């Protein structure tokens, strides 16, 4: 095992020298873990002055699972990084509690309908009855950008159904109605959204409306990892964001079918736990996901993608990169 690590670290040194020469041409900047970090992970130093006394025990054999984890970490460190088109990106390894890849992850940017994850958490925290009927009204319409909706004033749905449509289909009027019927109204809902963001440590995040249509709703990829980590503990958010479609039955109207705005939830090769898309012109196309790739749980944040399918393409490139790294581990052998 140590031989493999030494070889990989030597390879990294040569890559680092090459990267220094090419740094002037690299844009945008991509950050990975440093060699000292890898050394610290595999060969932790012990402070003899403060180390507690321990009882000597027989050596414990390293299990194949531990070897897999160590070698996978090393391969992720030294393998070629994915070439992502999103202006801001972050891949966070929940198993190792650290990023595998970052690109402008600290930049503050509009997040569009990613906002609705926080709206949903605040609504669920309030423990309001999900079967309560709520009627869409003119106040729920988008008076800022004039976006259209099939949810006309007068439509009545349950709070649970509105929550599903807000998360799955990114329905703005559904999110607006949820905030309007929050105790204290929209202002109270938005205030609670900002308070919860601070509680979660999302110190670069600000909310001004519950839909994401306001471009002043901003965050960083780092903060959004915290939001997705919190959202994964809400079962309705998991269920609703990964549903492929929902049909609304309304008297005297033909059934209205709403589809998930993330096509990857329909892809059998993906194991997705949380998903939310977003788009306004100021934010570009955005996507956050909690997914399991090669048995490794990760959170993916992609912001400011301009091609219509770029965020989906980037997500697939990330999946391919991780699967490739895991494949290298599988073929590395154990000596």
C-alpha positions in Angstrom: 0.0 0.0 0.0 2.8 2.5 0.9 4.6 1.7 -2.4 1.4 2.8 -4.3 1.1 6.0 -2.2 4.8 6.9 -2.8 4.5 6.3 -6.5 1.3 8.5 -6.6 3.0 11.3 -4.6 6.0 11.3 -6.9 3.7 11.5 -9.9 1.9 14.4 -8.2 5.2 16.3 -7.7 5.9 16.1 -11.4 2.4 17.2 -12.2 2.7 20.1 -9.7 5.9 21.3 -11.5 4.1 21.2 -14.9 1.1 23.0 -13.4 3.3 25.8 -12.1 4.6 26.5 -15.6 1.1 26.3 -17.1 -0.6 28.3 -14.4 -0.5 31.5 -16.4 -2.7 29.9 -19.0 -5.1 28.1 -16.6 -8.5 29.7 -16.4 -10.6 29.3 -14.4 -8.7 28.1 -11.4 -9.3 24.6 -10.1 -8.3 23.6 -6.6 -7.4 20.2 -5.4 -5.8 18.9 -2.2 -2.1 19.6 -1.6 0.6 17.0 -1.1 1.0 17.9 2.6 -2.7 17.2 3.1 -2.3 13.7 1.6 0.7 13.1 3.7 -1.2 14.2 6.8 -4.0 11.9 5.8 -1.9 8.8 5.3 0.9 9.5 7.8 -0.5 11.6 10.6 2.0 13.1 13.0 1.7 12.5 16.7 2.6 15.1 19.3 4.5 13.1 21.9 4.2 15.9 24.4 0.5 15.7 24.7 -0.3 12.2 23.4 -2.1 10.1 26.0 -0.6 6.9 27.1 -2.0 3.9 25.3 -1.9 0.2 26.0 0.1 -1.8 23.5 -2.1 -4.0 21.4 -1.3 -6.4 18.6 -1.2 -4.9 15.1 -4.6 -4.9 13.4 -4.7 -5.9 9.8 -5.9 -3.3 7.3 -9.2 -4.5 5.8 -9.8 -4.5 2.1 -12.5 -1.8 2.6 -9.9 0.5 4.3 -7.4 -0.1 1.5 -10.1 0.7 -1.0 -10.9 4.0 0.8 -7.2 5.0 1.1 -6.4 4.2 -2.5 -9.6 5.8 -3.8 -8.7 9.0 -2.0 -5.3 8.9 -3.6 -6.6 8.2 -7.1 -9.1 11.1 -6.8 -6.2 13.3 -5.8 -4.0 12.5 -8.8 -6.3 11.5 -11.6 -7.2 14.1 -14.3 -9.9 16.4 -13.1 -13.2 16.7 -15.1 -13.4 19.6 -17.5 -16.6 21.3 -16.4 -18.4 24.1 -18.3 -20.2 25.5 -15.3 -18.6 28.8 -14.0 -18.9 27.6 -10.4 -18.6 24.0 -9.3 -18.1 21.9 -6.2 -18.0 18.2 -5.6 -18.2 17.4 -1.9 -17.3 13.9 -0.6 -19.7 13.1 2.3 -17.7 10.0 3.1 -14.5 11.9 3.6 -16.1 15.2 4.7 -14.1 17.2 2.2 -14.2 18.5 -1.4 -13.0 16.4 -4.2 -13.1 19.2 -6.7 -13.7 23.0 -6.5 -14.0 25.7 -9.1 -14.7 29.2 -7.8 -16.6 27.6 -4.9 -16.3 30.7 -2.8 -17.8 33.1 -5.4 -21.1 34.7 -4.4 -23.7 34.3 -7.2 -27.5 34.3 -7.8 -28.9 30.8 -7.2 -32.4 31.2 -8.8 -34.8 28.3 -7.9 -32.2 26.5 -5.8 -33.8 28.9 -3.3 -36.8 26.6 -3.1 -34.9 24.0 -1.0 -34.7 26.6 1.8 -38.3 27.5 1.3 -39.3 23.9 1.6 -37.3 23.4 4.8 -38.8 26.4 6.4 -42.3 25.3 5.5 -41.7 21.8 6.9 -40.1 23.2 10.0 -43.3 25.1 10.8 -45.2 21.7 10.8 -48.1 23.1 8.9 -50.8 20.6 7.9 -49.9 19.2 4.5 -53.5 18.4 3.7 -54.7 22.0 4.1 -56.2 23.4 1.0 -54.6 26.5 -0.5 -56.0 28.5 -3.4 -53.7 30.2 -5.9 -54.4 33.9 -6.1 -53.1 36.9 -8.1 -50.5 37.7 -5.4 -48.7 34.5 -6.2 -48.1 35.5 -9.9 -44.6 36.6 -10.9 -44.8 40.4 -11.1 -41.0 40.8 -11.3 -40.2 38.9 -14.5 -43.6 38.0 -15.8 -42.9 34.3 -16.0 -45.8 32.1 -17.0 -47.5 29.3 -15.1 -50.2 26.7 -15.7 -51.4 27.2 -12.1 -54.1 29.8 -12.7 -55.6 31.9 -9.9 -58.5 29.9 -8.4 -56.7 26.6 -8.5 -56.9 24.9 -5.2 -54.4 22.3 -4.0 -53.1 20.9 -0.8 -50.0 22.3 0.8 -48.3 19.0 0.3 -49.1 19.1 -3.4 -47.9 22.7 -3.7 -44.6 21.7 -2.0 -44.1 18.8 -4.4 -44.7 21.1 -7.5 -42.4 23.8 -6.1 -39.6 21.3 -5.6 -40.1 18.9 -8.5 -41.3 21.2 -11.3 -39.9 24.4 -9.8 -43.4 26.0 -9.9 -43.0 29.6 -8.8 -46.6 30.2 -7.9 -46.6 27.1 -5.8 -43.6 28.4 -3.8 -45.2 31.9 -3.6 -48.4 30.4 -2.2 -46.5 28.4 0.4 -44.8 31.5 1.6 -47.9 33.6 1.5 -49.7 31.1 3.8 -46.7 30.8 6.2 -47.5 32.2 9.7 -46.9 35.9 9.3 -46.9 35.8 5.5 -44.1 36.1 2.9 -42.0 38.6 4.9 -41.9 36.2 7.9 -41.1 33.2 5.7 -38.2 35.0 4.0 -36.9 36.2 7.4 -37.0 32.6 8.6 -35.2 31.5 5.5 -32.3 33.9 6.2 -32.3 32.9 9.9 -32.0 29.2 9.0 -29.2 30.0 6.6 -27.2 31.6 9.4 -28.0 28.6 11.7 -26.6 26.3 9.1 -23.4 28.4 8.7 -24.4 29.7 5.3 -22.8 33.1 6.0 -22.5 34.2 2.4 -26.2 33.5 1.6 -29.1 36.0 1.4 -32.7 35.5 0.5 -35.2 38.2 -0.7 -38.0 36.0 -2.0 -39.2 32.4 -1.7 -39.1 31.5 -5.4 -35.6 32.5 -6.6 -36.9 34.9 -9.2 -35.2 37.8 -7.3 -31.6 37.9 -8.5 -30.6 39.2 -5.1 -31.0 35.7 -3.7 -27.3 34.7 -3.6 -25.0 32.1 -2.2 -21.8 30.2 -2.8 -21.2 26.6 -3.8 -19.7 26.1 -0.3 -22.9 27.4 1.4 -25.1 25.3 -0.9 -23.4 22.1 0.2 -24.5 23.0 3.7 -28.0 23.5 2.5 -28.2 20.2 0.6 -26.7 18.4 3.6 -29.5 19.8 5.8 -32.2 19.1 3.2 -31.4 15.4 2.9 -32.8 14.8 6.4 -36.3 15.9 5.3 -38.0 12.9 3.8 -40.6 14.9 1.8 -37.8 16.8 0.1 -36.1 13.6 -0.9 -39.4 12.2 -2.2 -40.5 15.3 -4.1 -37.2 16.3 -5.6 -36.6 12.8 -7.0 -40.2 12.2 -8.4 -40.3 12.1 -12.1 -43.7 13.7 -12.6 -47.0 14.6 -10.9 -50.5 15.0 -12.4 -52.9 17.6 -11.0 -56.5 16.7 -11.2 -58.8 19.7 -11.1 -62.6 19.9 -11.7 -63.7 21.0 -15.2 -60.0 21.0 -16.4 -58.1 18.4 -18.1 -55.4 16.8 -16.0 -52.2 18.8 -15.8 -49.0 16.8 -15.9 -45.8 18.4 -14.4 -42.4 16.9 -15.0 -39.2 17.1 -12.9 -36.9 19.8 -14.2 -33.9 17.5 -13.7 -33.9 14.8 -16.4 -31.3 12.8 -14.5 -33.9 11.6 -12.0 -35.3 9.5 -14.9 -31.9 7.9 -15.6 -31.6 4.5 -14.1 -27.8 4.8 -13.9 -28.1 7.7 -11.4 -28.8 7.2 -7.7 -30.1 10.6 -6.6 -31.2 11.5 -3.1 -31.8 15.2 -3.5 -32.2 17.3 -6.6 -33.0 20.9 -7.4 -32.5 23.0 -10.6 -32.7 26.7 -11.1 -32.6 29.3 -13.8 -32.9 33.0 -14.3 -30.9 35.0 -16.8 -28.7 36.5 -14.0 -27.9 33.1 -12.5 -27.5 30.9 -15.6 -28.6 27.3 -15.3 -28.0 25.8 -11.9 -28.1 22.3 -10.3 -27.5 20.9 -6.9 -27.7 17.1 -6.1 -27.0 14.6 -3.4 -26.1 11.4 -5.3 -24.3 8.2 -4.7 -21.6 7.4 -7.3 -19.6 4.2 -7.2 -20.9 3.6 -3.7 -19.6 7.0 -2.6 -22.1 9.7 -1.4 -21.4 13.1 -2.9 -23.0 16.5 -3.1 -22.7 18.2 -6.5 -23.1 22.0 -6.9 -23.1 23.5 -10.4 -23.9 27.2 -10.9 -23.9 29.6 -13.8 -24.1 27.1 -16.7 -25.1 28.8 -19.9 -25.7 26.0 -22.3 -29.2 24.5 -22.0 -27.8 21.1 -21.2 -24.5 22.1 -19.8 -25.4 21.5 -16.1 -26.6 18.0 -17.1 -23.5 17.4 -19.2 -21.3 18.5 -16.3 -23.1 16.2 -13.9 -22.5 13.3 -16.3 -18.8 14.2 -16.6 -18.5 14.2 -12.8 -20.1 10.7 -12.7 -17.8 9.4 -15.4 -14.7 10.9 -13.6 -15.6 9.3 -10.3 -16.4 5.9 -11.9 -13.1 6.1 -13.8 -11.2 6.7 -10.5 -13.0 3.8 -8.8 -12.2 1.6 -11.8 -8.5 2.4 -11.3 -8.8 1.3 -7.7 -10.5 -1.9 -8.7 -7.7 -2.7 -11.2 -4.8 -1.6 -9.0 -4.5 -5.0 -7.2 -3.3 -5.7 -3.7 0.3 -6.9 -4.5 
